[in-house]
Amino acid sequence: MQIRILIADDHRLFRDGLRTLLTAHKDMAVVGETTDGADTVSAAAELKPDVVLMDVSMPGLNGIEATRKIISRGGATKVIMLSMHSDRRFVAESLDLPLSKVFGVATFYHLFMLKPKGRHACVVCTGTACYIKGAGALIEDIEGRYGINPGETTADDALSVLTARCVGACGLAPAVVLDRDVLGKVTSDDLLERLAEIAV
Ligand code: FES
């Protein structure tokens, strides 16, 4: 069964990009596109999508108000908010939660960053299997080369280093996820070479 998606965003380029990405998956179908909050509320009532991808900043009724209206009507439609806003107050308002709660979640999970990420992300697994096999040394060597610790980004925004508890590749420990590639049995030399290849 396909997931029926309504895209709500006032930027055509962004809508086109999302549509191309989503329609590449045969289990997803884009059933409509809207460019402002009021139209999105009407389209959600008419089309009954499974998911609305909702831009927060839209003309007229914004994404937060439109989401409240859609949810207040009941129904099974879920809303995923999309935004370039990094201000945590914006997130808190979108989720209808106190700022302290948003901050607590954002600082609890290692993969959530409070600052914008670099162009490349290097996630070093520090789960038990990877730690035993030398993940700590990988982190030290990245720090030695780039001067950044987990959770930090280089000054030129090229590279962010993160850690994860287990990336599901324990048989390949130590494992690193570099952008979307999972690297297994990684040595410091391998990793620094790969990082140099992606021009960081
Ligand atoms: S502990 Fe590293 S992949 Fe599982």
Residues whose N, C-alpha, C, O or C-beta is under 5 A from the ligand:
A	BS01	FES	C125 G127 T128 A129 C130 R165 C166 V167 G168 A169 C170 A175
